[in-house]
Structure formats: C-alpha cells, structure tokens
C-alpha cells in the first residue's frame, strides 16, 4: 500500500511525463499547501523507491551536462494510480485535512482576549492573502485550459472561504466581532 505522498508523486509524474525528479519537486514546492511542499530530501529518494518498486521507469537524457533522468509511469504504476483515484476513498476522517488553525482555536482558552483577537486577525489576513494568490492562479489555469488544475484551485478557494466564514463565527461566539 502506497502512502498518500507516493500516490501524489505518481499523479504528478502522470500529468507531467516524461519529467525529472526536479520537476516533481518543483510542483510540490509551488503548492499553495505547505503539506505538499516536499523537500528535495524526501522527493528524490521517493522517486527512486517508486522506480525500484516498478512503478516508474526512467531514461537518461544526455546532452544537458547533467544526464537528467526522465520518469514515466509503468503499467503497474498507472494501475496503482488509478486504484488510488477510484472508490472506495478513505473514510471521512482521513479525507479531512489537518488544520493548524482549528487546532489552535481548540486551545485558545489559554490566551487573553486581546491575544485571541490578534490570532484571529492574523489568520484572517493570511487567508485573504492566500485567497487572492490562489484565485489568480486558478483564473490562469482556466484560461490555459488546465481544467483539473483549475478545479483543484477552486477547491482550495472554497476551503479558504469556509475557514474565513468559520473565523467570523469564532469571533462572534467569543465576543470579538469587528
């Protein structure tokens, strides 16, 4: 059974194939979610493991001075990717993302009222900034005809809007409305 990260790497290779491990790393580095901003230290060995496990195959591109390895999914790798994409999906708890903001709110009783307000204001400002950035990228993806990347961005936008709505509720319940 592959980890979520391993399955995502198979998906990234599938969308970009043939591609280098560096390209995979850059896709993760550009992700709006820190959860997926995998480091070179984790992506390169993971790609090698997927290749040695028969899920990826590579050819060496010569002439660029580095002998870059370009990866493609094998039949087995494509089968694993499709299996991961199709139902049954994990249960709802595994589909729910870890939310450091939600966790902080759970323990905010340790803060004074003005500190709680500062946390909420900081979170709102950062979420609004990220919302603008992702919205811009999603519009570009739509113009470029990248439907699935666009839809993924729209999901992120809706998640951020839901967080902002929830933060308004938190403010109201705590008596910290603007």
C-alpha atoms as one frame of an Amber mdcrd trajectory, in Angstrom:
protein
   0.000   0.000   0.000   1.430   3.349  -1.017   1.396   6.441   1.157  -0.620
   9.493   0.145   2.631  11.263  -0.810   3.747   8.350  -3.001   0.375   8.342
  -4.780   0.551  12.093  -5.305   4.031  11.713  -6.821   2.621   9.120  -9.232
  -0.090  11.636 -10.127   2.444  14.423 -10.676   4.550  12.198 -12.923   1.444
  11.107 -14.830   0.422  14.710 -15.543   3.950  15.854 -16.471   5.539  12.785
 -18.039   8.201  12.460 -19.066   9.562  14.540 -16.239  12.554  14.775 -13.982
  12.539  14.336 -10.211  13.435  18.027 -10.086  10.181  18.849 -11.928   8.242
  16.744  -9.390   9.971  18.600  -6.563   9.093  21.972  -8.127   5.407  21.017
  -8.394   5.432  20.300  -4.657   7.436  23.441  -3.865   4.858  25.594  -5.701
   1.892  24.010  -3.962  -0.234  26.521  -2.040  -0.373  23.967   0.781   2.676
  23.563   2.999   1.542  19.979   3.460   2.723  19.182  -0.072   5.820  21.344
  -0.234   8.059  18.305  -0.170  11.759  18.885   0.165  14.416  17.567  -2.169
  15.469  15.314   0.662  12.154  13.463   0.536  11.162  13.677  -3.138  14.349
  12.363  -4.756  14.607   9.182  -2.652  10.858   8.636  -3.018  11.088   8.800
  -6.818  13.980   6.316  -6.726  11.922   3.970  -4.496   8.970   4.159  -6.869
  11.294   3.291  -9.746  12.917   0.385  -7.913   9.406  -0.794  -6.986   8.498
  -0.974 -10.674   6.004   1.909 -10.609   8.181   4.364 -12.537  10.700   3.885
 -15.297  13.311   6.332 -16.437  15.534   7.133 -19.336  18.620   9.284 -19.131
  18.563  12.462 -21.187  22.070  13.235 -22.250  23.408  16.466 -23.614  22.349
  18.767 -20.804  25.590  18.219 -18.869  23.771  16.507 -16.021  22.420  13.325
 -17.589  18.921  14.056 -16.286  16.655  11.090 -15.654  13.159  11.466 -17.122
  10.400   9.417 -15.491   7.205   7.848 -16.777   4.647   5.645 -15.110   4.928
   1.944 -15.834   1.766  -0.075 -16.442   1.944  -1.130 -12.823   2.396   2.484
 -11.730  -0.606   3.604 -13.776  -2.663   0.768 -12.297  -1.692   1.860  -8.764
  -2.535   5.486  -9.561  -5.948   4.544 -10.960  -6.644   2.333  -7.950  -5.863
   5.244  -5.621  -8.075   7.644  -7.605 -11.135   5.374  -7.737 -13.580   4.462
  -4.953 -13.569   3.402  -2.271 -11.974   6.543  -0.843 -10.657   6.616   2.729
 -13.182   7.272   5.474 -14.196  10.855   6.213 -11.607  11.309   8.954  -8.820
  10.553   6.506 -10.296  12.912   3.916 -10.422  15.786   6.393  -7.224  17.782
   6.342  -5.147  18.586   9.376  -5.888  22.220  10.180  -3.375  24.005  12.418
  -5.777  26.926  12.795  -8.597  24.710  14.038  -6.170  23.083  16.491  -5.071
  26.492  17.820  -8.657  27.616  18.324  -9.265  24.470  20.376  -6.666  25.670
  22.895  -7.249  29.452  22.749  -8.675  29.489  26.240  -5.042  29.772  27.376
  -4.863  33.241  25.753  -6.173  36.573  26.963  -8.990  38.122  24.915  -6.715
  40.583  23.083  -4.321  37.753  22.194  -7.207  35.711  20.808  -8.216  38.658
  18.671  -4.646  39.061  17.422  -4.528  35.380  16.411  -7.838  35.637  14.559
  -6.860  38.851  12.772  -3.506  37.381  11.743  -5.180  34.218  10.446  -7.782
  36.192   8.512  -5.169  38.417   6.882  -3.026  35.452   5.845  -6.004  33.516
   4.499  -7.200  36.529   2.481  -3.714  36.959   1.012  -3.581  33.276   0.054
  -7.094  33.511  -1.387  -6.019  36.284  -3.777  -2.969  34.297  -4.877  -4.838
  31.040  -5.475  -7.696  32.835  -7.234  -5.192  34.432  -9.619  -3.586  31.045
 -10.341  -6.978  29.373 -10.850  -8.016  32.040 -13.363  -4.760  31.484 -15.261
  -5.315  27.720 -15.199  -8.826  28.170 -16.589  -7.549  30.446 -19.384  -4.829
  27.900 -20.173  -7.427  25.128 -20.409  -5.994  23.164 -17.467  -9.395  22.059
 -16.190  -8.265  19.769 -13.386  -5.687  22.172 -12.017  -8.371  24.882 -12.168
 -10.830  22.679 -10.267  -8.198  21.877  -7.656  -7.591  25.594  -7.192 -11.337
  26.194  -6.868 -11.427  23.582  -4.116  -8.671  25.448  -2.280 -10.572  28.722
  -2.724 -13.737  27.217  -1.263 -11.787  25.749   1.661 -10.279  29.142   2.453
 -13.663  30.853   2.206 -15.095  28.238   4.570 -12.269  28.930   7.019 -12.953
  32.668   6.831 -16.671  32.063   7.475 -15.789  29.858  10.431 -13.423  32.525
  11.822 -16.310  35.023  11.711 -18.312  32.535  13.782 -15.398  32.115  16.212
 -15.205  35.904  16.624 -18.949  36.113  17.247 -19.025  33.311  19.817 -16.018
  34.772  21.624 -17.475  38.301  21.519 -14.630  39.570  19.327 -16.641  40.809
  16.322 -15.240  43.610  14.224
